[in-house]
């Protein structure tokens, strides 16, 4: 049986991995074996970190809402409970944005929440 030389296929695969790892530090972007391993880890981290980013952003939004709520003399939990009783359909992302960019509108929402709690 004749011998098959796989030079072009191997080179193409190596070039694809090295191109994907361009910008990595030291030998992680220059040596194929190390680059392949670092690329595998990077791809698995990117999958799990997409979920982690959502979790981190939600906790940041809660921190921002809590800070703005404390300024308006109400706790975070009472604010969220009052908003749900008042029937205001705003999510935490929107509330966080209002707390930062439009404090007057946030104050209106706080008054709605306080009225519905009483």
N, CA, C and O atoms as a Tinker XYZ file with bonds, in Angstrom:
   472  protein
     1  N      0.847000   -1.185000    0.000000    73     2
     2  CA     0.000000    0.000000    0.000000    64     1     3
     3  C      0.886000    1.241000    0.000000    63     2     4     5
     4  O      1.907000    1.286000    0.686000    81     3
     5  N      0.497000    2.218000   -0.753000    73     3     6
     6  CA     1.304000    3.438000   -0.895000    64     5     7
     7  C      1.179000    4.307000    0.353000    63     6     8     9
     8  O      0.146000    4.318000    1.023000    81     7
     9  N      2.239000    5.024000    0.644000    73     7    10
    10  CA     2.262000    5.908000    1.797000    64     9    11
    11  C      1.571000    7.223000    1.451000    63    10    12    13
    12  O      1.789000    7.783000    0.376000    81    11
    13  N      0.741000    7.710000    2.361000    73    11    14
    14  CA     0.039000    8.977000    2.146000    64    13    15
    15  C      0.708000   10.045000    2.988000    63    14    16    17
    16  O      0.850000    9.901000    4.203000    81    15
    17  N      1.112000   11.106000    2.335000    73    15    18
    18  CA     1.741000   12.215000    3.051000    64    17    19
    19  C      0.650000   13.247000    3.376000    63    18    20    21
    20  O     -0.082000   13.688000    2.489000    81    19
    21  N      0.554000   13.621000    4.642000    73    19    22
    22  CA    -0.526000   14.525000    5.066000    64    21    23
    23  C     -0.043000   15.930000    5.339000    63    22    24    25
    24  O     -0.566000   16.594000    6.234000    81    23
    25  N      0.913000   16.392000    4.616000    73    23    26
    26  CA     1.528000   17.684000    4.899000    64    25    27
    27  C      0.579000   18.864000    4.773000    63    26    28    29
    28  O      0.556000   19.743000    5.634000    81    27
    29  N     -0.205000   18.886000    3.699000    73    27    30
    30  CA    -1.066000   20.051000    3.472000    64    29    31
    31  C     -2.191000   20.110000    4.502000    63    30    32    33
    32  O     -2.539000   21.186000    4.990000    81    31
    33  N     -2.761000   18.940000    4.832000    73    31    34
    34  CA    -3.845000   18.909000    5.813000    64    33    35
    35  C     -3.337000   19.337000    7.184000    63    34    36    37
    36  O     -3.971000   20.134000    7.876000    81    35
    37  N     -2.183000   18.793000    7.563000    73    35    38
    38  CA    -1.602000   19.131000    8.859000    64    37    39
    39  C     -1.270000   20.613000    8.936000    63    38    40    41
    40  O     -1.553000   21.269000    9.939000    81    39
    41  N     -0.669000   21.136000    7.875000    73    39    42
    42  CA    -0.296000   22.548000    7.863000    64    41    43
    43  C     -1.532000   23.432000    7.963000    63    42    44    45
    44  O     -1.524000   24.436000    8.675000    81    43
    45  N     -2.591000   23.064000    7.253000    73    43    46
    46  CA    -3.823000   23.850000    7.298000    64    45    47
    47  C     -4.420000   23.862000    8.707000    63    46    48    49
    48  O     -4.872000   24.901000    9.189000    81    47
    49  N     -4.416000   22.695000    9.363000    73    47    50
    50  CA    -4.943000   22.602000   10.718000    64    49    51
    51  C     -4.088000   23.418000   11.686000    63    50    52    53
    52  O     -4.612000   24.135000   12.539000    81    51
    53  N     -2.782000   23.303000   11.548000    73    51    54
    54  CA    -1.875000   24.052000   12.424000    64    53    55
    55  C     -2.041000   25.552000   12.229000    63    54    56    57
    56  O     -2.070000   26.312000   13.197000    81    55
    57  N     -2.150000   25.975000   10.966000    73    55    58
    58  CA    -2.303000   27.402000   10.698000    64    57    59
    59  C     -3.613000   27.938000   11.268000    63    58    60    61
    60  O     -3.658000   29.067000   11.757000    81    59
    61  N     -4.676000   27.142000   11.208000    73    59    62
    62  CA    -5.967000   27.579000   11.737000    64    61    63
    63  C     -5.892000   27.781000   13.247000    63    62    64    65
    64  O     -6.433000   28.753000   13.775000    81    63
    65  N     -5.218000   26.861000   13.940000    73    63    66
    66  CA    -5.095000   26.984000   15.393000    64    65    67
    67  C     -4.228000   28.177000   15.747000    63    66    68    69
    68  O     -4.567000   28.947000   16.646000    81    67
    69  N     -3.106000   28.338000   15.048000    73    67    70
    70  CA    -2.198000   29.446000   15.349000    64    69    71
    71  C     -2.832000   30.794000   15.020000    63    70    72    73
    72  O     -2.561000   31.793000   15.687000    81    71
    73  N     -3.671000   30.819000   13.996000    73    71    74
    74  CA    -4.363000   32.061000   13.674000    64    73    75
    75  C     -5.375000   32.409000   14.770000    63    74    76    77
    76  O     -5.541000   33.578000   15.119000    81    75
    77  N     -6.047000   31.392000   15.307000    73    75    78
    78  CA    -7.037000   31.624000   16.360000    64    77    79
    79  C     -6.385000   32.076000   17.666000    63    78    80    81
    80  O     -7.001000   32.793000   18.455000    81    79
    81  N     -5.135000   31.655000   17.893000    73    79    82
    82  CA    -4.454000   32.016000   19.138000    64    81    83
    83  C     -3.559000   33.237000   18.974000    63    82    84    85
    84  O     -2.743000   33.527000   19.849000    81    83
    85  N     -3.698000   33.937000   17.893000    73    83    86
    86  CA    -2.909000   35.146000   17.674000    64    85    87
    87  C     -3.225000   36.168000   18.761000    63    86    88    89
    88  O     -4.396000   36.417000   19.045000    81    87
    89  N     -2.215000   36.756000   19.366000    73    87    90
    90  CA    -2.416000   37.726000   20.423000    64    89    91
    91  C     -2.239000   37.136000   21.811000    63    90    92    93
    92  O     -2.185000   37.875000   22.794000    81    91
    93  N     -2.146000   35.801000   21.907000    73    91    94
    94  CA    -1.881000   35.180000   23.201000    64    93    95
    95  C     -0.430000   35.426000   23.575000    63    94    96    97
    96  O      0.401000   35.693000   22.707000    81    95
    97  N     -0.120000   35.338000   24.858000    73    95    98
    98  CA     1.237000   35.614000   25.327000    64    97    99
    99  C      2.201000   34.476000   25.038000    63    98   100   101
   100  O      1.817000   33.306000   25.007000    81    99
   101  N      3.442000   34.836000   24.830000    73    99   102
   102  CA     4.602000   33.938000   24.697000    64   101   103
   103  C      4.332000   32.779000   23.748000    63   102   104   105
   104  O      3.838000   32.991000   22.640000    81   103
   105  N      4.649000   31.559000   24.166000    73   103   106
   106  CA     4.571000   30.423000   23.252000    64   105   107
   107  C      3.139000   29.961000   23.000000    63   106   108   109
   108  O      2.905000   29.109000   22.143000    81   107
   109  N      2.190000   30.508000   23.731000    73   107   110
   110  CA     0.796000   30.122000   23.524000    64   109   111
   111  C      0.307000   30.491000   22.131000    63   110   112   113
   112  O     -0.670000   29.921000   21.644000    81   111
   113  N      0.972000   31.428000   21.494000    73   111   114
   114  CA     0.562000   31.821000   20.147000    64   113   115
   115  C      1.546000   31.361000   19.079000    63   114   116   117
   116  O      1.319000   31.594000   17.892000    81   115
   117  N      2.649000   30.703000   19.485000    73   115   118
   118  CA     3.673000   30.349000   18.502000    64   117   119
   119  C      3.870000   28.847000   18.311000    63   118   120   121
   120  O      4.206000   28.406000   17.212000    81   119
   121  N      3.667000   28.064000   19.356000    73   119   122
   122  CA     3.894000   26.625000   19.273000    64   121   123
   123  C      2.558000   25.912000   19.175000    63   122   124   125
   124  O      1.648000   26.168000   19.964000    81   123
   125  N      2.443000   25.012000   18.200000    73   123   126
   126  CA     1.150000   24.396000   17.904000    64   125   127
   127  C      0.586000   23.622000   19.082000    63   126   128   129
   128  O     -0.586000   23.786000   19.422000    81   127
   129  N      1.397000   22.780000   19.711000    73   127   130
   130  CA     0.877000   21.906000   20.757000    64   129   131
   131  C      0.344000   22.720000   21.941000    63   130   132   133
   132  O     -0.723000   22.427000   22.481000    81   131
   133  N      1.094000   23.729000   22.327000    73   131   134
   134  CA     0.676000   24.593000   23.440000    64   133   135
   135  C     -0.507000   25.455000   23.011000    63   134   136   137
   136  O     -1.436000   25.679000   23.787000    81   135
   137  N     -0.464000   25.933000   21.778000    73   135   138
   138  CA    -1.540000   26.790000   21.264000    64   137   139
   139  C     -2.861000   26.030000   21.205000    63   138   140   141
   140  O     -3.914000   26.580000   21.529000    81   139
   141  N     -2.803000   24.768000   20.790000    73   139   142
   142  CA    -4.024000   23.968000   20.702000    64   141   143
   143  C     -4.661000   23.798000   22.076000    63   142   144   145
   144  O     -5.881000   23.892000   22.214000    81   143
   145  N     -3.842000   23.551000   23.083000    73   143   146
   146  CA    -4.363000   23.384000   24.439000    64   145   147
   147  C     -4.940000   24.696000   24.974000    63   146   148   149
   148  O     -6.001000   24.703000   25.598000    81   147
   149  N     -4.237000   25.806000   24.726000    73   147   150
   150  CA    -4.730000   27.098000   25.220000    64   149   151
   151  C     -6.023000   27.495000   24.505000    63   150   152   153
   152  O     -6.903000   28.114000   25.103000    81   151
   153  N     -6.133000   27.137000   23.226000    73   151   154
   154  CA    -7.355000   27.441000   22.476000    64   153   155
   155  C     -8.530000   26.625000   23.015000    63   154   156   157
   156  O     -9.644000   27.136000   23.132000    81   155
   157  N     -8.280000   25.376000   23.336000    73   155   158
   158  CA    -9.334000   24.531000   23.906000    64   157   159
   159  C     -9.840000   25.117000   25.211000    63   158   160   161
   160  O    -11.049000   25.198000   25.433000    81   159
   161  N     -8.920000   25.528000   26.077000    73   159   162
   162  CA    -9.317000   26.128000   27.345000    64   161   163
   163  C    -10.064000   27.445000   27.121000    63   162   164   165
   164  O    -11.074000   27.712000   27.772000    81   163
   165  N     -9.561000   28.260000   26.200000    73   163   166
   166  CA   -10.171000   29.562000   25.938000    64   165   167
   167  C    -11.614000   29.399000   25.456000    63   166   168   169
   168  O    -12.499000   30.148000   25.871000    81   167
   169  N    -11.844000   28.428000   24.589000    73   167   170
   170  CA   -13.199000   28.226000   24.078000    64   169   171
   171  C    -14.138000   27.720000   25.172000    63   170   172   173
   172  O    -15.303000   28.114000   25.221000    81   171
   173  N    -13.637000   26.853000   26.046000    73   171   174
   174  CA   -14.505000   26.367000   27.123000    64   173   175
   175  C    -14.782000   27.474000   28.130000    63   174   176   177
   176  O    -15.886000   27.560000   28.668000    81   175
   177  N    -13.789000   28.325000   28.390000    73   175   178
   178  CA   -13.999000   29.445000   29.313000    64   177   179
   179  C    -15.001000   30.437000   28.727000    63   178   180   181
   180  O    -15.828000   30.989000   29.453000    81   179
   181  N    -14.929000   30.660000   27.422000    73   179   182
   182  CA   -15.834000   31.640000   26.822000    64   181   183
   183  C    -17.279000   31.180000   26.953000    63   182   184   185
   184  O    -18.180000   32.003000   27.117000    81   183
   185  N    -17.507000   29.872000   26.883000    73   183   186
   186  CA   -18.860000   29.353000   27.037000    64   185   187
   187  C    -19.369000   29.577000   28.455000    63   186   188   189
   188  O    -20.480000   30.069000   28.656000    81   187
   189  N    -18.544000   29.211000   29.438000    73   187   190
   190  CA   -19.005000   29.337000   30.820000    64   189   191
   191  C    -19.051000   30.790000   31.271000    63   190   192   193
   192  O    -19.888000   31.153000   32.097000    81   191
   193  N    -18.168000   31.621000   30.742000    73   191   194
   194  CA   -18.117000   33.008000   31.179000    64   193   195
   195  C    -19.246000   33.853000   30.597000    63   194   196   197
   196  O    -19.541000   34.927000   31.121000    81   195
   197  N    -19.879000   33.389000   29.529000    73   195   198
   198  CA   -21.066000   34.098000   29.050000    64   197   199
   199  C    -22.171000   34.034000   30.099000    63   198   200   201
   200  O    -22.878000   35.017000   30.321000    81   199
   201  N    -22.319000   32.887000   30.740000    73   199   202
   202  CA   -23.298000   32.753000   31.814000    64   201   203
   203  C    -22.887000   33.586000   33.025000    63   202   204   205
   204  O    -23.722000   34.224000   33.667000    81   203
   205  N    -21.603000   33.571000   33.325000    73   203   206
   206  CA   -21.090000   34.306000   34.480000    64   205   207
   207  C    -21.279000   35.811000   34.300000    63   206   208   209
   208  O    -21.535000   36.533000   35.264000    81   207
   209  N    -21.151000   36.275000   33.062000    73   207   210
   210  CA   -21.320000   37.706000   32.788000    64   209   211
   211  C    -22.744000   38.164000   33.104000    63   210   212   213
   212  O    -22.948000   39.253000   33.640000    81   211
   213  N    -23.717000   37.334000   32.772000    73   211   214
   214  CA   -25.108000   37.668000   33.071000    64   213   215
   215  C    -25.332000   37.760000   34.579000    63   214   216   217
   216  O    -26.028000   38.654000   35.062000    81   215
   217  N    -24.728000   36.819000   35.317000    73   215   218
   218  CA   -24.849000   36.803000   36.774000    64   217   219
   219  C    -24.205000   38.035000   37.386000    63   218   220   221
   220  O    -24.764000   38.654000   38.292000    81   219
   221  N    -23.020000   38.389000   36.883000    73   219   222
   222  CA   -22.291000   39.550000   37.401000    64   221   223
   223  C    -23.047000   40.840000   37.116000    63   222   224   225
   224  O    -23.134000   41.714000   37.979000    81   223
   225  N    -23.593000   40.963000   35.913000    73   223   226
   226  CA   -24.345000   42.169000   35.564000    64   225   227
   227  C    -25.591000   42.325000   36.420000    63   226   228   229
   228  O    -25.931000   43.437000   36.824000    81   227
   229  N    -26.280000   41.213000   36.701000    73   227   230
   230  CA   -27.478000   41.299000   37.526000    64   229   231
   231  C    -27.134000   41.756000   38.944000    63   230   232   233
   232  O    -27.852000   42.571000   39.523000    81   231
   233  N    -26.037000   41.235000   39.506000    73   231   234
   234  CA   -25.658000   41.658000   40.855000    64   233   235
   235  C    -25.242000   43.123000   40.862000    63   234   236   237
   236  O    -25.504000   43.831000   41.834000    81   235
   237  N    -24.596000   43.594000   39.791000    73   235   238
   238  CA   -24.230000   45.001000   39.692000    64   237   239
   239  C    -25.479000   45.883000   39.623000    63   238   240   241
   240  O    -25.531000   46.944000   40.244000    81   239
   241  N    -26.480000   45.438000   38.867000    73   239   242
   242  CA   -27.732000   46.192000   38.783000    64   241   243
   243  C    -28.412000   46.278000   40.141000    63   242   244   245
   244  O    -28.948000   47.326000   40.503000    81   243
   245  N    -28.394000   45.189000   40.890000    73   243   246
   246  CA   -29.023000   45.181000   42.209000    64   245   247
   247  C    -28.289000   46.133000   43.151000    63   246   248   249
   248  O    -28.920000   46.834000   43.943000    81   247
   249  N    -26.970000   46.159000   43.068000    73   247   250
   250  CA   -26.179000   47.069000   43.902000    64   249   251
   251  C    -26.523000   48.521000   43.577000    63   250   252   253
   252  O    -26.669000   49.345000   44.479000    81   251
   253  N    -26.651000   48.828000   42.298000    73   251   254
   254  CA   -26.980000   50.200000   41.884000    64   253   255
   255  C    -28.374000   50.606000   42.348000    63   254   256   257
   256  O    -28.573000   51.716000   42.840000    81   255
   257  N    -29.333000   49.702000   42.187000    73   255   258
   258  CA   -30.703000   50.003000   42.619000    64   257   259
   259  C    -30.748000   50.205000   44.128000    63   258   260   261
   260  O    -31.421000   51.111000   44.619000    81   259
   261  N    -30.034000   49.364000   44.857000    73   259   262
   262  CA   -30.002000   49.458000   46.315000    64   261   263
   263  C    -29.423000   50.798000   46.762000    63   262   264   265
   264  O    -29.948000   51.432000   47.677000    81   263
   265  N    -28.333000   51.228000   46.111000    73   263   266
   266  CA   -27.714000   52.510000   46.472000    64   265   267
   267  C    -28.671000   53.666000   46.224000    63   266   268   269
   268  O    -28.796000   54.568000   47.052000    81   267
   269  N    -29.349000   53.633000   45.075000    73   267   270
   270  CA   -30.296000   54.700000   44.757000    64   269   271
   271  C    -31.512000   54.642000   45.682000    63   270   272   273
   272  O    -32.070000   55.679000   46.039000    81   271
   273  N    -31.918000   53.449000   46.064000    73   271   274
   274  CA   -33.061000   53.304000   46.964000    64   273   275
   275  C    -32.731000   53.852000   48.350000    63   274   276   277
   276  O    -33.568000   54.499000   48.978000    81   275
   277  N    -31.522000   53.597000   48.823000    73   275   278
   278  CA   -31.106000   54.103000   50.139000    64   277   279
   279  C    -31.106000   55.630000   50.159000    63   278   280   281
   280  O    -31.441000   56.240000   51.174000    81   279
   281  N    -30.731000   56.244000   49.040000    73   279   282
   282  CA   -30.759000   57.703000   48.942000    64   281   283
   283  C    -32.198000   58.205000   49.102000    63   282   284   285
   284  O    -32.429000   59.272000   49.671000    81   283
   285  N    -33.160000   57.431000   48.596000    73   283   286
   286  CA   -34.573000   57.808000   48.669000    64   285   287
   287  C    -35.286000   57.207000   49.883000    63   286   288   289
   288  O    -36.515000   57.137000   49.903000    81   287
   289  N    -34.535000   56.779000   50.884000    73   287   290
   290  CA   -35.073000   56.303000   52.168000    64   289   291
   291  C    -36.001000   55.093000   52.044000    63   290   292   293
   292  O    -37.081000   55.073000   52.634000    81   291
   293  N    -35.584000   54.099000   51.288000    73   291   294
   294  CA   -36.324000   52.844000   51.199000    64   293   295
   295  C    -35.299000   51.730000   50.962000    63   294   296   297
   296  O    -34.271000   51.949000   50.322000    81   295
   297  N    -35.589000   50.546000   51.481000    73   295   298
   298  CA   -34.660000   49.435000   51.266000    64   297   299
   299  C    -34.933000   48.803000   49.900000    63   298   300   301
   300  O    -35.993000   49.001000   49.307000    81   299
   301  N    -33.968000   48.051000   49.422000    73   299   302
   302  CA   -34.091000   47.406000   48.112000    64   301   303
   303  C    -35.271000   46.443000   48.095000    63   302   304   305
   304  O    -36.066000   46.440000   47.155000    81   303
   305  N    -35.381000   45.628000   49.136000    73   303   306
   306  CA   -36.443000   44.620000   49.151000    64   305   307
   307  C    -37.820000   45.272000   49.197000    63   306   308   309
   308  O    -38.746000   44.822000   48.522000    81   307
   309  N    -37.956000   46.333000   49.994000    73   307   310
   310  CA   -39.242000   47.044000   50.036000    64   309   311
   311  C    -39.558000   47.720000   48.711000    63   310   312   313
   312  O    -40.716000   47.775000   48.298000    81   311
   313  N    -38.535000   48.231000   48.049000    73   311   314
   314  CA   -38.730000   48.870000   46.742000    64   313   315
   315  C    -39.245000   47.860000   45.729000    63   314   316   317
   316  O    -40.222000   48.124000   45.028000    81   315
   317  N    -38.595000   46.710000   45.650000    73   315   318
   318  CA   -39.007000   45.691000   44.682000    64   317   319
   319  C    -40.409000   45.169000   45.009000    63   318   320   321
   320  O    -41.213000   44.943000   44.105000    81   319
   321  N    -40.701000   44.979000   46.291000    73   319   322
   322  CA   -42.025000   44.514000   46.697000    64   321   323
   323  C    -43.085000   45.570000   46.377000    63   322   324   325
   324  O    -44.168000   45.244000   45.891000    81   323
   325  N    -42.762000   46.839000   46.654000    73   323   326
   326  CA   -43.702000   47.917000   46.353000    64   325   327
   327  C    -43.951000   48.071000   44.863000    63   326   328   329
   328  O    -45.074000   48.347000   44.441000    81   327
   329  N    -42.908000   47.892000   44.067000    73   327   330
   330  CA   -43.056000   47.985000   42.608000    64   329   331
   331  C    -43.971000   46.877000   42.099000    63   330   332   333
   332  O    -44.818000   47.109000   41.237000    81   331
   333  N    -43.794000   45.669000   42.639000    73   331   334
   334  CA   -44.641000   44.562000   42.189000    64   333   335
   335  C    -46.093000   44.763000   42.633000    63   334   336   337
   336  O    -47.015000   44.411000   41.898000    81   335
   337  N    -46.304000   45.328000   43.833000    73   335   338
   338  CA   -47.669000   45.623000   44.282000    64   337   339
   339  C    -48.310000   46.721000   43.443000    63   338   340   341
   340  O    -49.509000   46.681000   43.166000    81   339
   341  N    -47.502000   47.705000   43.039000    73   339   342
   342  CA   -48.026000   48.817000   42.236000    64   341   343
   343  C    -48.300000   48.408000   40.793000    63   342   344   345
   344  O    -49.000000   49.111000   40.064000    81   343
   345  N    -47.745000   47.268000   40.383000    73   343   346
   346  CA   -47.971000   46.797000   39.017000    64   345   347
   347  C    -47.080000   47.468000   37.996000    63   346   348   349
   348  O    -47.406000   47.504000   36.809000    81   347
   349  N    -45.945000   48.006000   38.451000    73   347   350
   350  CA   -44.997000   48.635000   37.530000    64   349   351
   351  C    -44.198000   47.528000   36.865000    63   350   352   353
   352  O    -43.588000   46.711000   37.554000    81   351
   353  N    -44.190000   47.486000   35.552000    73   351   354
   354  CA   -43.534000   46.402000   34.824000    64   353   355
   355  C    -42.117000   46.722000   34.410000    63   354   356   357
   356  O    -41.763000   46.563000   33.242000    81   355
   357  N    -41.296000   47.172000   35.350000    73   355   358
   358  CA   -39.901000   47.474000   35.031000    64   357   359
   359  C    -39.002000   46.382000   35.585000    63   358   360   361
   360  O    -39.186000   45.925000   36.713000    81   359
   361  N    -38.032000   45.972000   34.787000    73   359   362
   362  CA   -37.080000   44.980000   35.270000    64   361   363
   363  C    -35.891000   45.671000   35.933000    63   362   364   365
   364  O    -35.788000   46.898000   35.924000    81   363
   365  N    -35.005000   44.877000   36.502000    73   363   366
   366  CA   -33.875000   45.427000   37.252000    64   365   367
   367  C    -32.897000   46.186000   36.365000    63   366   368   369
   368  O    -32.279000   47.157000   36.801000    81   367
   369  N    -32.759000   45.743000   35.122000    73   367   370
   370  CA   -31.848000   46.429000   34.204000    64   369   371
   371  C    -32.328000   47.854000   33.940000    63   370   372   373
   372  O    -31.530000   48.792000   33.947000    81   371
   373  N    -33.616000   48.016000   33.710000    73   371   374
   374  CA   -34.188000   49.339000   33.453000    64   373   375
   375  C    -34.143000   50.204000   34.705000    63   374   376   377
   376  O    -33.834000   51.394000   34.636000    81   375
   377  N    -34.452000   49.605000   35.846000    73   375   378
   378  CA   -34.393000   50.355000   37.107000    64   377   379
   379  C    -32.983000   50.856000   37.384000    63   378   380   381
   380  O    -32.795000   51.989000   37.826000    81   379
   381  N    -32.001000   50.013000   37.124000    73   379   382
   382  CA   -30.607000   50.390000   37.332000    64   381   383
   383  C    -30.220000   51.554000   36.419000    63   382   384   385
   384  O    -29.533000   52.486000   36.837000    81   383
   385  N    -30.669000   51.484000   35.176000    73   383   386
   386  CA   -30.375000   52.553000   34.215000    64   385   387
   387  C    -31.046000   53.860000   34.651000    63   386   388   389
   388  O    -30.445000   54.929000   34.553000    81   387
   389  N    -32.281000   53.776000   35.128000    73   387   390
   390  CA   -32.972000   54.970000   35.613000    64   389   391
   391  C    -32.279000   55.562000   36.836000    63   390   392   393
   392  O    -32.170000   56.781000   36.965000    81   391
   393  N    -31.814000   54.698000   37.728000    73   391   394
   394  CA   -31.156000   55.160000   38.949000    64   393   395
   395  C    -29.905000   55.961000   38.631000    63   394   396   397
   396  O    -29.572000   56.910000   39.340000    81   395
   397  N    -29.212000   55.580000   37.562000    73   395   398
   398  CA   -27.967000   56.275000   37.199000    64   397   399
   399  C    -28.246000   57.518000   36.352000    63   398   400   401
   400  O    -27.747000   58.604000   36.647000    81   399
   401  N    -29.042000   57.350000   35.305000    73   399   402
   402  CA   -29.177000   58.410000   34.297000    64   401   403
   403  C    -30.337000   59.368000   34.539000    63   402   404   405
   404  O    -30.293000   60.510000   34.081000    81   403
   405  N    -31.369000   58.931000   35.247000    73   403   406
   406  CA   -32.540000   59.785000   35.446000    64   405   407
   407  C    -33.059000   59.650000   36.880000    63   406   408   409
   408  O    -34.067000   58.982000   37.112000    81   407
   409  N    -32.377000   60.279000   37.841000    73   407   410
   410  CA   -32.773000   60.125000   39.251000    64   409   411
   411  C    -34.182000   60.623000   39.556000    63   410   412   413
   412  O    -34.832000   60.115000   40.470000    81   411
   413  N    -34.662000   61.617000   38.797000    73   411   414
   414  CA   -36.010000   62.134000   39.038000    64   413   415
   415  C    -37.073000   61.078000   38.715000    63   414   416   417
   416  O    -38.033000   60.907000   39.467000    81   415
   417  N    -36.897000   60.379000   37.604000    73   415   418
   418  CA   -37.842000   59.321000   37.237000    64   417   419
   419  C    -37.768000   58.180000   38.242000    63   418   420   421
   420  O    -38.784000   57.570000   38.573000    81   419
   421  N    -36.568000   57.895000   38.724000    73   419   422
   422  CA   -36.415000   56.851000   39.735000    64   421   423
   423  C    -37.133000   57.239000   41.025000    63   422   424   425
   424  O    -37.728000   56.399000   41.700000    81   423
   425  N    -37.065000   58.532000   41.353000    73   423   426
   426  CA   -37.752000   59.018000   42.557000    64   425   427
   427  C    -39.268000   58.850000   42.416000    63   426   428   429
   428  O    -39.951000   58.527000   43.388000    81   427
   429  N    -39.786000   59.068000   41.217000    73   427   430
   430  CA   -41.217000   58.860000   40.957000    64   429   431
   431  C    -41.612000   57.399000   41.201000    63   430   432   433
   432  O    -42.653000   57.113000   41.792000    81   431
   433  N    -40.766000   56.495000   40.738000    73   431   434
   434  CA   -41.030000   55.066000   40.924000    64   433   435
   435  C    -40.982000   54.717000   42.407000    63   434   436   437
   436  O    -41.777000   53.909000   42.886000    81   435
   437  N    -40.039000   55.333000   43.136000    73   435   438
   438  CA   -39.932000   55.084000   44.573000    64   437   439
   439  C    -41.192000   55.562000   45.282000    63   438   440   441
   440  O    -41.684000   54.882000   46.183000    81   439
   441  N    -41.723000   56.717000   44.893000    73   439   442
   442  CA   -42.953000   57.204000   45.518000    64   441   443
   443  C    -44.132000   56.286000   45.225000    63   442   444   445
   444  O    -44.982000   56.060000   46.087000    81   443
   445  N    -44.178000   55.751000   43.984000    73   443   446
   446  CA   -45.222000   54.769000   43.650000    64   445   447
   447  C    -45.116000   53.532000   44.543000    63   446   448   449
   448  O    -46.115000   53.018000   45.046000    81   447
   449  N    -43.871000   53.069000   44.726000    73   447   450
   450  CA   -43.657000   51.886000   45.552000    64   449   451
   451  C    -44.035000   52.146000   47.001000    63   450   452   453
   452  O    -44.651000   51.302000   47.651000    81   451
   453  N    -43.663000   53.323000   47.506000    73   451   454
   454  CA   -43.986000   53.650000   48.897000    64   453   455
   455  C    -45.499000   53.757000   49.096000    63   454   456   457
   456  O    -46.030000   53.303000   50.110000    81   455
   457  N    -46.197000   54.366000   48.114000    73   455   458
   458  CA   -47.655000   54.489000   48.217000    64   457   459
   459  C    -48.339000   53.111000   48.211000    63   458   460   461
   460  O    -49.296000   52.883000   48.952000    81   459
   461  N    -47.843000   52.206000   47.374000    73   459   462
   462  CA   -48.465000   50.896000   47.316000    64   461   463
   463  C    -48.177000   50.061000   48.556000    63   462   464   465
   464  O    -48.956000   49.170000   48.895000    81   463
   465  N    -47.056000   50.339000   49.244000    73   463   466
   466  CA   -46.750000   49.620000   50.483000    64   465   467
   467  C    -47.648000   50.068000   51.626000    63   466   468   469
   468  O    -47.939000   49.279000   52.525000    81   467
   469  N    -48.096000   51.331000   51.609000    73   467   470
   470  CA   -48.926000   51.857000   52.701000    64   469   471
   471  C    -50.387000   51.555000   52.538000    63   470   472
   472  O    -51.195000   51.939000   53.384000    81   471
